[in-house]
Each structure stands twice: as C-alpha cells, then as structure tokens.
Amino acid sequence: MQTIQNSYRGLSLLMDLNWDRVLYIGTISLALGASAWLSTLLG
C-alpha cells in the first residue's frame, strides 16, 4: 500500500511540474486542428 501511495505522490509531482507543457501541447494541437478544419471549409 505504501508503494502505491509513493508512486501516486511521484506521479502527482510529475504532473504538477509538467502541467504547463501539457497545456502548450493542447493549445497548439487545437490551433492546428482548427486551422485544418477552416482550410477544408474555405478550400
């Protein structure tokens, strides 16, 4: 049980440290997807 708690704490810390990178990747992916969708409408 202690191993599960320690690994959960480690994963939580990793997500806290990299949360901004996840947001950057999500924003860029959303922008690329929206521009591809718009290009098919205007194309």
Backbone as CSV, one residue per row, in Angstrom:
resi,resn,N_x,N_y,N_z,CA_x,CA_y,CA_z,C_x,C_y,C_z
1,MET,0.822,-1.195,0.000,0.000,0.000,0.000,0.867,1.261,0.000
2,GLN,1.966,1.204,0.714,2.860,2.355,0.777,3.501,2.621,-0.584
3,THR,3.797,1.553,-1.328,4.364,1.716,-2.661,3.380,2.418,-3.585
4,ILE,2.117,2.087,-3.497,1.099,2.738,-4.325,0.994,4.214,-3.963
5,GLN,1.035,4.519,-2.664,0.952,5.915,-2.242,2.170,6.700,-2.698
6,ASN,3.341,6.104,-2.614,4.561,6.790,-3.052,4.557,7.014,-4.559
7,SER,4.120,6.023,-5.310,4.098,6.200,-6.764,3.048,7.222,-7.165
8,TYR,1.930,7.271,-6.431,0.909,8.280,-6.711,1.440,9.675,-6.425
9,ARG,2.191,9.815,-5.318,2.789,11.109,-4.997,3.795,11.522,-6.067
10,GLY,4.570,10.568,-6.556,5.545,10.863,-7.603,4.871,11.277,-8.898
11,LEU,3.783,10.580,-9.245,3.048,10.931,-10.454,2.391,12.291,-10.304
12,SER,1.882,12.585,-9.130,1.267,13.885,-8.874,2.294,15.003,-9.000
13,LEU,3.476,14.793,-8.469,4.539,15.792,-8.576,4.946,15.987,-10.032
14,LEU,5.051,14.893,-10.769,5.408,14.985,-12.181,4.368,15.767,-12.967
15,MET,3.094,15.538,-12.695,2.035,16.282,-13.374,2.055,17.753,-12.976
16,ASP,2.341,18.037,-11.715,2.429,19.437,-11.282,3.557,20.166,-11.994
17,LEU,4.666,19.490,-12.197,5.808,20.125,-12.840,5.596,20.299,-14.342
18,ASN,4.864,19.393,-14.969,4.729,19.419,-16.427,3.359,19.878,-16.907
19,TRP,2.522,20.409,-16.026,1.171,20.797,-16.410,1.181,21.886,-17.481
20,ASP,2.120,22.835,-17.394,2.174,23.899,-18.387,2.544,23.344,-19.767
21,ARG,3.379,22.333,-19.805,3.738,21.735,-21.098,2.553,21.020,-21.726
22,VAL,1.734,20.388,-20.902,0.524,19.733,-21.414,-0.413,20.777,-22.009
23,LEU,-0.543,21.919,-21.343,-1.394,22.990,-21.862,-0.853,23.547,-23.173
24,TYR,0.457,23.712,-23.282,1.052,24.205,-24.521,0.774,23.248,-25.673
25,ILE,0.985,21.960,-25.438,0.759,20.969,-26.489,-0.714,20.930,-26.881
26,GLY,-1.605,21.013,-25.898,-3.031,21.018,-26.180,-3.456,22.232,-26.971
27,THR,-2.928,23.391,-26.624,-3.270,24.622,-27.329,-2.773,24.588,-28.765
28,ILE,-1.559,24.134,-28.969,-1.009,24.053,-30.319,-1.791,23.040,-31.147
29,SER,-2.143,21.905,-30.558,-2.916,20.897,-31.277,-4.296,21.427,-31.651
30,LEU,-4.919,22.134,-30.744,-6.229,22.718,-31.026,-6.138,23.752,-32.143
31,ALA,-5.122,24.569,-32.117,-4.949,25.582,-33.159,-4.689,24.937,-34.517
32,LEU,-3.873,23.897,-34.549,-3.603,23.210,-35.813,-4.853,22.516,-36.339
33,GLY,-5.613,21.910,-35.457,-6.854,21.252,-35.870,-7.877,22.248,-36.388
34,ALA,-7.994,23.390,-35.705,-8.952,24.406,-36.155,-8.542,24.987,-37.493
35,SER,-7.251,25.211,-37.703,-6.814,25.753,-38.990,-6.994,24.727,-40.106
36,ALA,-6.799,23.464,-39.842,-7.031,22.434,-40.866,-8.513,22.356,-41.199
37,TRP,-9.368,22.456,-40.189,-10.827,22.413,-40.428,-11.260,23.624,-41.233
38,LEU,-10.734,24.799,-40.898,-11.091,26.007,-41.655,-10.596,25.937,-43.090
39,SER,-9.434,25.345,-43.288,-8.907,25.253,-44.653,-9.757,24.320,-45.516
40,THR,-10.388,23.305,-44.907,-11.271,22.446,-45.692,-12.577,23.163,-46.040
41,LEU,-13.013,24.053,-45.174,-14.232,24.804,-45.469,-13.992,25.852,-46.550
42,LEU,-12.835,26.484,-46.513,-12.541,27.555,-47.463,-11.921,27.044,-48.742
43,GLY,-11.381,25.834,-48.688,-10.589,25.262,-49.738,-11.190,25.022,-51.022
